[in-house]
């Protein structure tokens, strides 16, 4: 239950950040970079976690 609540909160914050980046002021280039970083964040996080876990598993064996 806690895991799903955490997922709901983080997804909501992600959507708010995405909407704010699109609606906020700034140049088109800054908006594109902001949106790209917001979209890439959920992908980079798990990949970094898996990479670190792989290194940790190799060091233990």
C-alpha distance matrix in Angstrom:
0.0 3.8 5.4 5.3 6.3 8.7 9.9 10.7 12.5 14.4 15.4 16.7 18.6 20.0 21.3 22.8 24.5 25.8 27.2 28.7 30.4 31.9 33.1 34.1 37.7 39.2 41.1 40.0 39.8 37.4 35.2 35.2 34.4 31.5 30.0 30.6 28.9 25.8 25.6 26.3 23.8 20.7 23.1 24.8 21.8 20.5 24.2 25.1 22.2 23.5 27.0 26.4 24.7 27.7 30.1 28.4 28.5 32.1 33.1 31.8 33.8
3.8 0.0 3.8 5.5 5.0 6.1 8.5 9.8 10.5 12.2 14.1 15.3 16.5 18.1 20.0 21.1 22.4 24.2 25.8 26.9 28.5 30.4 31.5 32.2 35.6 37.1 39.0 38.2 37.8 35.3 33.2 33.5 32.3 29.4 28.2 28.8 26.8 23.8 24.0 24.5 21.6 18.9 21.6 22.8 19.6 18.7 22.5 22.9 20.1 21.8 25.1 24.2 22.8 26.1 28.1 26.3 26.9 30.6 31.2 30.1 32.4
5.4 3.8 0.0 3.8 5.5 5.1 6.2 8.7 10.0 10.6 12.1 14.2 15.4 16.3 18.3 20.0 21.0 22.3 24.3 25.6 26.8 28.6 30.2 31.0 34.4 35.5 37.2 36.1 35.5 33.2 31.2 31.0 29.9 27.2 25.9 26.1 24.1 21.4 21.2 21.5 18.8 15.8 18.2 19.6 16.5 15.3 19.0 19.7 17.0 18.5 21.9 21.4 20.0 23.0 25.3 23.9 24.3 27.9 28.8 27.9 30.1
5.3 5.5 3.8 0.0 3.8 5.4 4.9 6.1 8.6 9.8 10.3 12.1 14.2 15.0 16.3 18.2 19.8 20.8 22.4 24.1 25.5 26.9 28.4 29.5 33.1 34.5 36.1 34.9 34.7 32.5 30.1 30.0 29.3 26.6 24.8 25.4 23.9 20.8 20.3 21.3 19.0 15.8 18.4 20.4 17.7 16.7 20.4 21.5 19.2 20.6 24.1 24.0 22.7 25.6 28.1 26.9 27.3 30.7 31.9 31.2 33.1
6.3 5.0 5.5 3.8 0.0 3.8 5.4 5.1 6.2 8.6 9.8 10.6 12.4 14.1 15.4 16.6 18.4 20.0 21.2 22.5 24.3 26.0 27.0 27.9 31.5 33.1 35.1 34.2 34.2 31.7 29.4 29.7 29.0 25.9 24.5 25.5 23.8 20.5 20.7 21.9 19.3 16.7 19.8 21.5 18.6 18.3 22.1 22.8 20.6 22.6 25.8 25.4 24.5 27.6 29.7 28.5 29.3 32.7 33.6 32.9 35.2
8.7 6.1 5.1 5.4 3.8 0.0 3.8 5.4 5.2 6.1 8.5 9.9 10.6 12.1 14.3 15.4 16.4 18.2 20.0 21.0 22.4 24.4 25.7 26.3 29.7 31.0 32.9 32.1 31.8 29.2 27.2 27.5 26.4 23.4 22.3 23.0 20.9 17.9 18.4 19.1 16.2 13.8 17.0 18.2 15.2 15.2 19.0 19.4 17.3 19.6 22.6 22.0 21.5 24.7 26.6 25.5 26.6 29.8 30.6 30.2 32.6
9.9 8.5 6.2 4.9 5.4 3.8 0.0 3.8 5.5 5.3 6.0 8.5 9.9 10.4 12.2 14.2 15.2 16.3 18.2 19.8 20.9 22.5 24.2 25.1 28.6 29.8 31.4 30.2 29.9 27.6 25.4 25.3 24.5 21.7 20.1 20.7 19.1 15.9 15.7 16.7 14.3 11.4 14.4 16.4 13.9 13.5 17.2 18.3 16.6 18.4 21.5 21.6 21.1 23.9 26.2 25.5 26.4 29.5 30.6 30.5 32.6
10.7 9.8 8.7 6.1 5.1 5.4 3.8 0.0 3.8 5.6 5.2 6.1 8.6 9.8 10.6 12.3 14.2 15.3 16.5 18.2 20.0 21.3 22.4 23.7 27.3 29.0 30.7 29.6 29.8 27.5 24.9 25.2 24.8 21.8 20.0 21.3 20.0 16.5 16.5 18.3 16.1 13.5 16.8 18.9 16.8 16.9 20.4 21.5 20.1 22.0 25.1 25.2 24.9 27.6 29.9 29.2 30.2 33.3 34.4 34.3 36.4
12.5 10.5 10.0 8.6 6.2 5.2 5.5 3.8 0.0 3.8 5.5 5.2 6.2 8.6 10.0 10.6 12.3 14.3 15.5 16.4 18.3 20.2 21.1 21.8 25.3 27.0 29.1 28.4 28.5 25.8 23.6 24.3 23.6 20.3 19.2 20.7 18.9 15.4 16.3 18.0 15.3 13.5 17.2 18.7 16.3 17.2 20.7 21.2 20.0 22.4 25.1 24.9 24.9 27.9 29.7 29.1 30.4 33.5 34.2 34.3 36.7
14.4 12.2 10.6 9.8 8.6 6.1 5.3 5.6 3.8 0.0 3.8 5.4 5.1 6.0 8.7 9.8 10.4 12.2 14.2 15.1 16.3 18.4 19.9 20.4 23.8 25.0 26.8 26.0 25.7 23.2 21.1 21.5 20.5 17.4 16.3 17.4 15.4 12.1 13.0 14.3 11.5 9.9 13.6 14.9 12.7 13.9 17.3 17.7 16.9 19.4 21.9 21.8 22.2 25.1 26.8 26.4 27.9 30.7 31.6 32.0 34.4
15.4 14.1 12.1 10.3 9.8 8.5 6.0 5.2 5.5 3.8 0.0 3.8 5.5 5.0 6.2 8.6 9.8 10.5 12.3 14.1 15.3 16.7 18.3 19.5 23.0 24.4 25.9 24.6 24.7 22.5 19.9 20.1 19.7 16.7 14.9 16.1 15.0 11.4 11.5 13.6 11.7 9.6 13.1 15.3 13.8 14.6 17.8 18.9 18.4 20.5 23.0 23.6 23.9 26.4 28.4 28.4 29.6 32.3 33.5 34.0 36.0
16.7 15.3 14.2 12.1 10.6 9.9 8.5 6.1 5.2 5.4 3.8 0.0 3.8 5.4 5.2 6.2 8.6 9.9 10.7 12.2 14.2 15.5 16.4 17.7 21.3 23.2 25.1 24.2 24.7 22.3 19.6 20.4 20.3 17.0 15.4 17.4 16.4 12.6 13.4 16.0 14.1 12.8 16.4 18.3 16.9 18.1 21.2 22.1 21.7 24.0 26.4 26.7 27.2 29.8 31.7 31.6 33.0 35.7 36.7 37.2 39.4
18.6 16.5 15.4 14.2 12.4 10.6 9.9 8.6 6.2 5.1 5.5 3.8 0.0 3.8 5.5 5.0 6.1 8.5 9.9 10.4 12.2 14.3 15.2 15.7 19.1 20.8 22.9 22.4 22.6 19.8 17.5 18.6 18.1 14.5 13.7 15.8 14.1 10.6 12.3 14.5 12.2 11.8 15.6 16.8 15.4 17.3 20.2 20.6 20.5 23.1 25.2 25.3 26.2 28.9 30.3 30.3 32.1 34.6 35.4 36.1 38.5
20.0 18.1 16.3 15.0 14.1 12.1 10.4 9.8 8.6 6.0 5.0 5.4 3.8 0.0 3.8 5.5 5.1 6.1 8.7 9.8 10.6 12.4 14.3 15.0 18.4 19.5 21.1 20.1 20.1 17.7 15.2 15.7 15.2 12.0 10.6 12.3 11.0 7.3 8.6 11.0 9.3 8.9 12.4 14.0 13.2 15.2 17.7 18.4 18.8 21.2 23.1 23.7 24.8 27.1 28.7 29.1 30.7 33.0 34.1 35.0 37.2
21.3 20.0 18.3 16.3 15.4 14.3 12.2 10.6 10.0 8.7 6.2 5.2 5.5 3.8 0.0 3.8 5.4 5.0 6.1 8.5 9.9 10.7 12.2 13.8 17.4 19.0 20.5 19.2 19.9 17.8 14.8 15.5 15.9 12.8 10.7 13.2 12.8 9.1 9.8 13.1 12.2 11.7 14.9 16.9 16.6 18.2 20.7 21.8 22.2 24.3 26.3 27.1 28.1 30.3 32.1 32.6 34.0 36.3 37.6 38.5 40.5
22.8 21.1 20.0 18.2 16.6 15.4 14.2 12.3 10.6 9.8 8.6 6.2 5.0 5.5 3.8 0.0 3.8 5.4 5.2 6.0 8.5 10.0 10.4 11.5 15.1 17.2 19.4 18.7 19.7 17.1 14.3 15.9 16.2 12.7 11.5 14.6 13.9 10.4 12.2 15.2 14.0 14.2 17.5 19.0 18.5 20.6 23.1 23.6 24.1 26.6 28.4 28.9 30.1 32.5 33.9 34.3 36.1 38.4 39.3 40.3 42.6
24.5 22.4 21.0 19.8 18.4 16.4 15.2 14.2 12.3 10.4 9.8 8.6 6.1 5.1 5.4 3.8 0.0 3.8 5.5 5.1 6.1 8.7 9.9 10.1 13.4 14.8 16.8 16.4 16.7 14.0 11.6 13.2 12.9 9.2 8.7 11.6 10.5 7.3 10.0 12.7 11.4 12.5 15.7 16.6 16.4 19.0 21.1 21.3 22.3 24.9 26.2 26.7 28.4 30.6 31.8 32.4 34.4 36.4 37.3 38.5 40.8
25.8 24.2 22.3 20.8 20.0 18.2 16.3 15.3 14.3 12.2 10.5 9.9 8.5 6.1 5.0 5.4 3.8 0.0 3.8 5.4 5.2 6.3 8.7 9.9 13.1 14.2 15.6 14.3 14.9 12.8 9.8 10.7 11.3 8.1 6.2 9.4 9.5 6.4 8.0 11.3 11.2 12.2 14.8 16.2 16.8 19.1 20.8 21.6 22.9 25.1 26.3 27.4 29.0 30.9 32.3 33.2 35.0 36.8 38.0 39.4 41.4
27.2 25.8 24.3 22.4 21.2 20.0 18.2 16.5 15.5 14.2 12.3 10.7 9.9 8.7 6.1 5.2 5.5 3.8 0.0 3.8 5.5 5.2 6.0 8.2 11.8 13.7 15.4 14.4 15.9 13.9 10.5 12.3 13.6 10.5 8.9 12.5 13.0 10.2 11.5 15.0 15.0 15.8 18.4 20.0 20.5 22.7 24.5 25.4 26.5 28.7 30.1 31.1 32.6 34.6 36.0 36.8 38.6 40.6 41.7 43.0 45.1
28.7 26.9 25.6 24.1 22.5 21.0 19.8 18.2 16.4 15.1 14.1 12.2 10.4 9.8 8.5 6.0 5.1 5.4 3.8 0.0 3.8 5.4 5.2 5.4 9.1 11.3 13.7 13.6 15.0 12.3 9.6 12.3 13.0 9.6 9.5 13.2 13.0 10.6 13.0 16.0 15.6 17.1 19.8 20.7 21.0 23.7 25.5 25.8 27.0 29.6 30.7 31.3 33.2 35.3 36.3 37.1 39.2 41.1 41.9 43.3 45.6
30.4 28.5 26.8 25.5 24.3 22.4 20.9 20.0 18.3 16.3 15.3 14.2 12.2 10.6 9.9 8.5 6.1 5.2 5.5 3.8 0.0 3.8 5.7 5.3 8.1 9.1 10.9 10.5 11.4 8.8 6.0 8.6 9.3 6.1 6.3 10.0 10.1 8.6 11.1 13.8 13.9 16.0 18.2 18.8 19.7 22.6 23.8 24.1 25.9 28.3 29.0 29.9 32.0 33.8 34.7 35.8 37.9 39.5 40.4 42.1 44.3
31.9 30.4 28.6 26.9 26.0 24.4 22.5 21.3 20.2 18.4 16.7 15.5 14.3 12.4 10.7 10.0 8.7 6.3 5.2 5.4 3.8 0.0 3.8 5.7 8.3 9.5 10.5 9.3 11.1 9.7 6.1 8.3 10.4 8.2 7.1 10.8 12.2 10.7 12.1 15.2 16.1 17.7 19.6 20.8 22.0 24.5 25.7 26.4 28.2 30.3 31.1 32.4 34.3 35.9 37.1 38.4 40.3 41.8 43.0 44.7 46.6
33.1 31.5 30.2 28.4 27.0 25.7 24.2 22.4 21.1 19.9 18.3 16.4 15.2 14.3 12.2 10.4 9.9 8.7 6.0 5.2 5.7 3.8 0.0 3.8 6.7 9.3 11.2 10.9 13.4 11.7 8.6 11.6 13.6 11.2 10.8 14.5 15.5 13.8 15.6 18.7 19.2 20.8 23.0 24.1 25.0 27.6 29.0 29.5 31.1 33.4 34.3 35.3 37.3 39.1 40.2 41.3 43.3 44.9 45.9 47.5 49.7
34.1 32.2 31.0 29.5 27.9 26.3 25.1 23.7 21.8 20.4 19.5 17.7 15.7 15.0 13.8 11.5 10.1 9.9 8.2 5.4 5.3 5.7 3.8 0.0 3.8 6.6 9.5 10.3 12.4 10.0 8.0 11.6 12.7 10.3 11.2 14.7 15.0 13.9 16.3 19.0 19.1 21.2 23.5 24.0 24.8 27.7 29.0 29.1 30.9 33.4 34.0 34.8 36.9 38.8 39.6 40.6 42.9 44.5 45.2 47.0 49.3
37.7 35.6 34.4 33.1 31.5 29.7 28.6 27.3 25.3 23.8 23.0 21.3 19.1 18.4 17.4 15.1 13.4 13.1 11.8 9.1 8.1 8.3 6.7 3.8 0.0 3.7 7.0 9.0 11.2 9.0 8.2 12.0 13.1 11.5 13.0 16.2 16.6 16.2 18.7 21.0 21.3 23.8 25.8 26.0 27.0 30.2 31.1 31.0 33.1 35.6 35.9 36.6 39.1 40.8 41.3 42.6 45.0 46.3 46.9 48.9 51.2
39.2 37.1 35.5 34.5 33.1 31.0 29.8 29.0 27.0 25.0 24.4 23.2 20.8 19.5 19.0 17.2 14.8 14.2 13.7 11.3 9.1 9.5 9.3 6.6 3.7 0.0 3.7 6.6 8.2 6.2 6.7 10.2 11.0 10.3 12.4 14.9 15.5 16.0 18.4 20.1 20.8 23.7 25.2 25.0 26.5 29.7 30.2 30.0 32.4 34.8 34.7 35.6 38.3 39.8 40.1 41.6 44.1 45.1 45.7 47.9 50.1
41.1 39.0 37.2 36.1 35.1 32.9 31.4 30.7 29.1 26.8 25.9 25.1 22.9 21.1 20.5 19.4 16.8 15.6 15.4 13.7 10.9 10.5 11.2 9.5 7.0 3.7 0.0 3.8 5.4 5.3 6.4 8.8 10.1 10.7 12.4 14.3 15.6 16.6 18.5 20.0 21.3 24.2 25.2 25.1 27.0 30.1 30.2 30.2 32.9 35.0 34.7 35.9 38.7 39.8 40.2 42.0 44.3 45.1 45.9 48.3 50.3
40.0 38.2 36.1 34.9 34.2 32.1 30.2 29.6 28.4 26.0 24.6 24.2 22.4 20.1 19.2 18.7 16.4 14.3 14.4 13.6 10.5 9.3 10.9 10.3 9.0 6.6 3.8 0.0 3.8 5.5 5.1 6.2 8.7 9.8 10.5 12.2 14.2 15.3 16.4 18.1 20.0 22.6 23.3 23.6 25.8 28.6 28.6 29.0 31.7 33.5 33.4 34.9 37.5 38.5 39.1 41.0 43.1 43.9 45.0 47.4 49.1
39.8 37.8 35.5 34.7 34.2 31.8 29.9 29.8 28.5 25.7 24.7 24.7 22.6 20.1 19.9 19.7 16.7 14.9 15.9 15.0 11.4 11.1 13.4 12.4 11.2 8.2 5.4 3.8 0.0 3.8 5.4 5.1 6.2 8.6 9.9 10.5 12.3 14.2 15.4 16.3 18.3 21.3 21.5 21.4 23.8 26.7 26.3 26.5 29.5 31.2 30.7 32.3 35.1 35.8 36.3 38.4 40.5 41.1 42.1 44.7 46.4
37.4 35.3 33.2 32.5 31.7 29.2 27.6 27.5 25.8 23.2 22.5 22.3 19.8 17.7 17.8 17.1 14.0 12.8 13.9 12.3 8.8 9.7 11.7 10.0 9.0 6.2 5.3 5.5 3.8 0.0 3.8 5.5 5.2 6.1 8.6 9.8 10.6 12.2 14.2 15.2 16.4 19.6 20.4 20.0 22.0 25.1 25.1 25.0 27.7 29.9 29.5 30.7 33.5 34.6 34.9 36.7 39.1 39.9 40.7 43.1 45.0
35.2 33.2 31.2 30.1 29.4 27.2 25.4 24.9 23.6 21.1 19.9 19.6 17.5 15.2 14.8 14.3 11.6 9.8 10.5 9.6 6.0 6.1 8.6 8.0 8.2 6.7 6.4 5.1 5.4 3.8 0.0 3.8 5.5 5.1 6.1 8.5 9.9 10.5 12.1 14.0 15.4 18.1 19.2 19.4 21.3 24.2 24.5 24.9 27.3 29.4 29.5 30.8 33.3 34.5 35.2 36.9 39.0 40.1 41.1 43.2 45.1
35.2 33.5 31.0 30.0 29.7 27.5 25.3 25.2 24.3 21.5 20.1 20.4 18.6 15.7 15.5 15.9 13.2 10.7 12.3 12.3 8.6 8.3 11.6 11.6 12.0 10.2 8.8 6.2 5.1 5.5 3.8 0.0 3.8 5.5 5.2 6.1 8.6 9.9 10.5 12.0 14.2 16.8 17.2 17.6 20.0 22.6 22.5 23.2 25.9 27.5 27.5 29.2 31.6 32.5 33.4 35.3 37.3 38.1 39.4 41.6 43.3
34.4 32.3 29.9 29.3 29.0 26.4 24.5 24.8 23.6 20.5 19.7 20.3 18.1 15.2 15.9 16.2 12.9 11.3 13.6 13.0 9.3 10.4 13.6 12.7 13.1 11.0 10.1 8.7 6.2 5.2 5.5 3.8 0.0 3.8 5.5 5.1 6.1 8.6 9.9 10.3 12.1 15.3 15.6 15.2 17.6 20.5 20.3 20.5 23.3 25.2 24.8 26.3 29.0 29.9 30.4 32.4 34.6 35.3 36.4 38.7 40.5
31.5 29.4 27.2 26.6 25.9 23.4 21.7 21.8 20.3 17.4 16.7 17.0 14.5 12.0 12.8 12.7 9.2 8.1 10.5 9.6 6.1 8.2 11.2 10.3 11.5 10.3 10.7 9.8 8.6 6.1 5.1 5.5 3.8 0.0 3.8 5.5 5.2 6.1 8.6 9.9 10.6 13.7 14.9 14.8 16.4 19.5 20.0 20.0 22.4 24.6 24.7 25.9 28.4 29.7 30.4 31.9 34.2 35.3 36.2 38.3 40.3
30.0 28.2 25.9 24.8 24.5 22.3 20.1 20.0 19.2 16.3 14.9 15.4 13.7 10.6 10.7 11.5 8.7 6.2 8.9 9.5 6.3 7.1 10.8 11.2 13.0 12.4 12.4 10.5 9.9 8.6 6.1 5.2 5.5 3.8 0.0 3.8 5.5 5.1 6.1 8.5 10.0 12.2 13.4 14.2 16.0 18.6 19.1 19.9 22.1 24.0 24.5 26.0 28.1 29.4 30.5 32.1 33.9 35.2 36.5 38.4 40.2
30.6 28.8 26.1 25.4 25.5 23.0 20.7 21.3 20.7 17.4 16.1 17.4 15.8 12.3 13.2 14.6 11.6 9.4 12.5 13.2 10.0 10.8 14.5 14.7 16.2 14.9 14.3 12.2 10.5 9.8 8.5 6.1 5.1 5.5 3.8 0.0 3.8 5.5 5.2 6.0 8.5 11.0 11.1 11.7 14.2 16.6 16.5 17.4 20.0 21.5 21.7 23.5 25.8 26.7 27.7 29.6 31.4 32.4 33.8 35.9 37.5
28.9 26.8 24.1 23.9 23.8 20.9 19.1 20.0 18.9 15.4 15.0 16.4 14.1 11.0 12.8 13.9 10.5 9.5 13.0 13.0 10.1 12.2 15.5 15.0 16.6 15.5 15.6 14.2 12.3 10.6 9.9 8.6 6.1 5.2 5.5 3.8 0.0 3.8 5.4 5.0 6.0 9.3 10.0 9.6 11.6 14.6 14.8 15.0 17.5 19.5 19.6 20.9 23.4 24.6 25.4 27.1 29.1 30.2 31.3 33.4 35.3
25.8 23.8 21.4 20.8 20.5 17.9 15.9 16.5 15.4 12.1 11.4 12.6 10.6 7.3 9.1 10.4 7.3 6.4 10.2 10.6 8.6 10.7 13.8 13.9 16.2 16.0 16.6 15.3 14.2 12.2 10.5 9.9 8.6 6.1 5.1 5.5 3.8 0.0 3.8 5.5 5.4 7.7 9.7 10.3 11.4 14.1 15.2 15.7 17.6 19.7 20.5 21.7 23.6 25.3 26.4 27.7 29.6 31.1 32.3 34.0 35.9
25.6 24.0 21.2 20.3 20.7 18.4 15.7 16.5 16.3 13.0 11.5 13.4 12.3 8.6 9.8 12.2 10.0 8.0 11.5 13.0 11.1 12.1 15.6 16.3 18.7 18.4 18.5 16.4 15.4 14.2 12.1 10.5 9.9 8.6 6.1 5.2 5.4 3.8 0.0 3.8 5.6 6.6 7.6 9.4 11.1 13.0 13.9 15.3 17.1 18.6 19.6 21.4 23.0 24.3 25.8 27.3 28.8 30.3 31.9 33.5 35.1
26.3 24.5 21.5 21.3 21.9 19.1 16.7 18.3 18.0 14.3 13.6 16.0 14.5 11.0 13.1 15.2 12.7 11.3 15.0 16.0 13.8 15.2 18.7 19.0 21.0 20.1 20.0 18.1 16.3 15.2 14.0 12.0 10.3 9.9 8.5 6.0 5.0 5.5 3.8 0.0 3.8 5.7 5.3 6.0 8.6 10.7 10.7 12.0 14.3 15.7 16.2 18.1 20.1 21.1 22.4 24.2 25.7 27.0 28.5 30.4 31.9
23.8 21.6 18.8 19.0 19.3 16.2 14.3 16.1 15.3 11.5 11.7 14.1 12.2 9.3 12.2 14.0 11.4 11.2 15.0 15.6 13.9 16.1 19.2 19.1 21.3 20.8 21.3 20.0 18.3 16.4 15.4 14.2 12.1 10.6 10.0 8.5 6.0 5.4 5.6 3.8 0.0 3.8 5.4 5.2 6.0 8.9 10.0 10.4 12.2 14.4 15.2 16.4 18.3 19.9 21.1 22.4 24.2 25.8 27.0 28.6 30.6
20.7 18.9 15.8 15.8 16.7 13.8 11.4 13.5 13.5 9.9 9.6 12.8 11.8 8.9 11.7 14.2 12.5 12.2 15.8 17.1 16.0 17.7 20.8 21.2 23.8 23.7 24.2 22.6 21.3 19.6 18.1 16.8 15.3 13.7 12.2 11.0 9.3 7.7 6.6 5.7 3.8 0.0 3.8 5.8 5.5 6.9 9.0 10.4 11.2 12.9 14.7 16.0 17.1 18.9 20.7 21.6 23.0 25.0 26.5 27.7 29.5
23.1 21.6 18.2 18.4 19.8 17.0 14.4 16.8 17.2 13.6 13.1 16.4 15.6 12.4 14.9 17.5 15.7 14.8 18.4 19.8 18.2 19.6 23.0 23.5 25.8 25.2 25.2 23.3 21.5 20.4 19.2 17.2 15.6 14.9 13.4 11.1 10.0 9.7 7.6 5.3 5.4 3.8 0.0 3.8 5.6 6.0 6.5 8.8 10.4 11.2 12.5 14.6 15.9 16.9 18.8 20.3 21.4 23.0 24.8 26.3 27.7
24.8 22.8 19.6 20.4 21.5 18.2 16.4 18.9 18.7 14.9 15.3 18.3 16.8 14.0 16.9 19.0 16.6 16.2 20.0 20.7 18.8 20.8 24.1 24.0 26.0 25.0 25.1 23.6 21.4 20.0 19.4 17.6 15.2 14.8 14.2 11.7 9.6 10.3 9.4 6.0 5.2 5.8 3.8 0.0 3.8 5.7 5.2 6.0 8.5 10.0 10.3 12.1 14.1 15.2 16.5 18.2 19.8 21.1 22.5 24.4 26.0
21.8 19.6 16.5 17.7 18.6 15.2 13.9 16.8 16.3 12.7 13.8 16.9 15.4 13.2 16.6 18.5 16.4 16.8 20.5 21.0 19.7 22.0 25.0 24.8 27.0 26.5 27.0 25.8 23.8 22.0 21.3 20.0 17.6 16.4 16.0 14.2 11.6 11.4 11.1 8.6 6.0 5.5 5.6 3.8 0.0 3.8 5.5 5.2 6.2 8.7 9.9 10.7 12.3 14.3 15.6 16.5 18.3 20.1 21.3 22.7 24.7
20.5 18.7 15.3 16.7 18.3 15.2 13.5 16.9 17.2 13.9 14.6 18.1 17.3 15.2 18.2 20.6 19.0 19.1 22.7 23.7 22.6 24.5 27.6 27.7 30.2 29.7 30.1 28.6 26.7 25.1 24.2 22.6 20.5 19.5 18.6 16.6 14.6 14.1 13.0 10.7 8.9 6.9 6.0 5.7 3.8 0.0 3.8 5.4 4.9 6.1 8.5 9.8 10.4 12.1 14.2 15.0 16.1 18.2 19.9 20.9 22.6
24.2 22.5 19.0 20.4 22.1 19.0 17.2 20.4 20.7 17.3 17.8 21.2 20.2 17.7 20.7 23.1 21.1 20.8 24.5 25.5 23.8 25.7 29.0 29.0 31.1 30.2 30.2 28.6 26.3 25.1 24.5 22.5 20.3 20.0 19.1 16.5 14.8 15.2 13.9 10.7 10.0 9.0 6.5 5.2 5.5 3.8 0.0 3.8 5.4 5.1 6.1 8.6 9.8 10.4 12.4 14.1 15.2 16.5 18.4 20.0 21.3
25.1 22.9 19.7 21.5 22.8 19.4 18.3 21.5 21.2 17.7 18.9 22.1 20.6 18.4 21.8 23.6 21.3 21.6 25.4 25.8 24.1 26.4 29.5 29.1 31.0 30.0 30.2 29.0 26.5 25.0 24.9 23.2 20.5 20.0 19.9 17.4 15.0 15.7 15.3 12.0 10.4 10.4 8.8 6.0 5.2 5.4 3.8 0.0 3.8 5.5 5.0 6.2 8.5 9.8 10.7 12.2 14.2 15.4 16.6 18.5 20.3
22.2 20.1 17.0 19.2 20.6 17.3 16.6 20.1 20.0 16.9 18.4 21.7 20.5 18.8 22.2 24.1 22.3 22.9 26.5 27.0 25.9 28.2 31.1 30.9 33.1 32.4 32.9 31.7 29.5 27.7 27.3 25.9 23.3 22.4 22.1 20.0 17.5 17.6 17.1 14.3 12.2 11.2 10.4 8.5 6.2 4.9 5.4 3.8 0.0 3.8 5.4 5.2 6.1 8.6 10.0 10.4 12.1 14.2 15.4 16.5 18.6
23.5 21.8 18.5 20.6 22.6 19.6 18.4 22.0 22.4 19.4 20.5 24.0 23.1 21.2 24.3 26.6 24.9 25.1 28.7 29.6 28.3 30.3 33.4 33.4 35.6 34.8 35.0 33.5 31.2 29.9 29.4 27.5 25.2 24.6 24.0 21.5 19.5 19.7 18.6 15.7 14.4 12.9 11.2 10.0 8.7 6.1 5.1 5.5 3.8 0.0 3.8 5.5 5.0 6.0 8.6 9.7 10.3 12.2 14.2 15.3 16.6
27.0 25.1 21.9 24.1 25.8 22.6 21.5 25.1 25.1 21.9 23.0 26.4 25.2 23.1 26.3 28.4 26.2 26.3 30.1 30.7 29.0 31.1 34.3 34.0 35.9 34.7 34.7 33.4 30.7 29.5 29.5 27.5 24.8 24.7 24.5 21.7 19.6 20.5 19.6 16.2 15.2 14.7 12.5 10.3 9.9 8.5 6.1 5.0 5.4 3.8 0.0 3.8 5.5 5.1 6.4 8.7 9.9 10.7 12.5 14.5 15.8
26.4 24.2 21.4 24.0 25.4 22.0 21.6 25.2 24.9 21.8 23.6 26.7 25.3 23.7 27.1 28.9 26.7 27.4 31.1 31.3 29.9 32.4 35.3 34.8 36.6 35.6 35.9 34.9 32.3 30.7 30.8 29.2 26.3 25.9 26.0 23.5 20.9 21.7 21.4 18.1 16.4 16.0 14.6 12.1 10.7 9.8 8.6 6.2 5.2 5.5 3.8 0.0 3.8 5.4 5.1 6.1 8.6 9.9 10.6 12.5 14.6
24.7 22.8 20.0 22.7 24.5 21.5 21.1 24.9 24.9 22.2 23.9 27.2 26.2 24.8 28.1 30.1 28.4 29.0 32.6 33.2 32.0 34.3 37.3 36.9 39.1 38.3 38.7 37.5 35.1 33.5 33.3 31.6 29.0 28.4 28.1 25.8 23.4 23.6 23.0 20.1 18.3 17.1 15.9 14.1 12.3 10.4 9.8 8.5 6.1 5.0 5.5 3.8 0.0 3.8 5.4 4.9 6.0 8.5 9.8 10.6 12.5
27.7 26.1 23.0 25.6 27.6 24.7 23.9 27.6 27.9 25.1 26.4 29.8 28.9 27.1 30.3 32.5 30.6 30.9 34.6 35.3 33.8 35.9 39.1 38.8 40.8 39.8 39.8 38.5 35.8 34.6 34.5 32.5 29.9 29.7 29.4 26.7 24.6 25.3 24.3 21.1 19.9 18.9 16.9 15.2 14.3 12.1 10.4 9.8 8.6 6.0 5.1 5.4 3.8 0.0 3.8 5.4 5.1 6.2 8.6 10.0 10.9
30.1 28.1 25.3 28.1 29.7 26.6 26.2 29.9 29.7 26.8 28.4 31.7 30.3 28.7 32.1 33.9 31.8 32.3 36.0 36.3 34.7 37.1 40.2 39.6 41.3 40.1 40.2 39.1 36.3 34.9 35.2 33.4 30.4 30.4 30.5 27.7 25.4 26.4 25.8 22.4 21.1 20.7 18.8 16.5 15.6 14.2 12.4 10.7 10.0 8.6 6.4 5.1 5.4 3.8 0.0 3.8 5.5 5.1 6.2 8.7 10.2
28.4 26.3 23.9 26.9 28.5 25.5 25.5 29.2 29.1 26.4 28.4 31.6 30.3 29.1 32.6 34.3 32.4 33.2 36.8 37.1 35.8 38.4 41.3 40.6 42.6 41.6 42.0 41.0 38.4 36.7 36.9 35.3 32.4 31.9 32.1 29.6 27.1 27.7 27.3 24.2 22.4 21.6 20.3 18.2 16.5 15.0 14.1 12.2 10.4 9.7 8.7 6.1 4.9 5.4 3.8 0.0 3.8 5.5 5.2 6.4 9.0
28.5 26.9 24.3 27.3 29.3 26.6 26.4 30.2 30.4 27.9 29.6 33.0 32.1 30.7 34.0 36.1 34.4 35.0 38.6 39.2 37.9 40.3 43.3 42.9 45.0 44.1 44.3 43.1 40.5 39.1 39.0 37.3 34.6 34.2 33.9 31.4 29.1 29.6 28.8 25.7 24.2 23.0 21.4 19.8 18.3 16.1 15.2 14.2 12.1 10.3 9.9 8.6 6.0 5.1 5.5 3.8 0.0 3.8 5.5 5.2 6.5
32.1 30.6 27.9 30.7 32.7 29.8 29.5 33.3 33.5 30.7 32.3 35.7 34.6 33.0 36.3 38.4 36.4 36.8 40.6 41.1 39.5 41.8 44.9 44.5 46.3 45.1 45.1 43.9 41.1 39.9 40.1 38.1 35.3 35.3 35.2 32.4 30.2 31.1 30.3 27.0 25.8 25.0 23.0 21.1 20.1 18.2 16.5 15.4 14.2 12.2 10.7 9.9 8.5 6.2 5.1 5.5 3.8 0.0 3.8 5.4 5.4
33.1 31.2 28.8 31.9 33.6 30.6 30.6 34.4 34.2 31.6 33.5 36.7 35.4 34.1 37.6 39.3 37.3 38.0 41.7 41.9 40.4 43.0 45.9 45.2 46.9 45.7 45.9 45.0 42.1 40.7 41.1 39.4 36.4 36.2 36.5 33.8 31.3 32.3 31.9 28.5 27.0 26.5 24.8 22.5 21.3 19.9 18.4 16.6 15.4 14.2 12.5 10.6 9.8 8.6 6.2 5.2 5.5 3.8 0.0 3.8 5.6
31.8 30.1 27.9 31.2 32.9 30.2 30.5 34.3 34.3 32.0 34.0 37.2 36.1 35.0 38.5 40.3 38.5 39.4 43.0 43.3 42.1 44.7 47.5 47.0 48.9 47.9 48.3 47.4 44.7 43.1 43.2 41.6 38.7 38.3 38.4 35.9 33.4 34.0 33.5 30.4 28.6 27.7 26.3 24.4 22.7 20.9 20.0 18.5 16.5 15.3 14.5 12.5 10.6 10.0 8.7 6.4 5.2 5.4 3.8 0.0 3.8
33.8 32.4 30.1 33.1 35.2 32.6 32.6 36.4 36.7 34.4 36.0 39.4 38.5 37.2 40.5 42.6 40.8 41.4 45.1 45.6 44.3 46.6 49.7 49.3 51.2 50.1 50.3 49.1 46.4 45.0 45.1 43.3 40.5 40.3 40.2 37.5 35.3 35.9 35.1 31.9 30.6 29.5 27.7 26.0 24.7 22.6 21.3 20.3 18.6 16.6 15.8 14.6 12.5 10.9 10.2 9.0 6.5 5.4 5.6 3.8 0.0
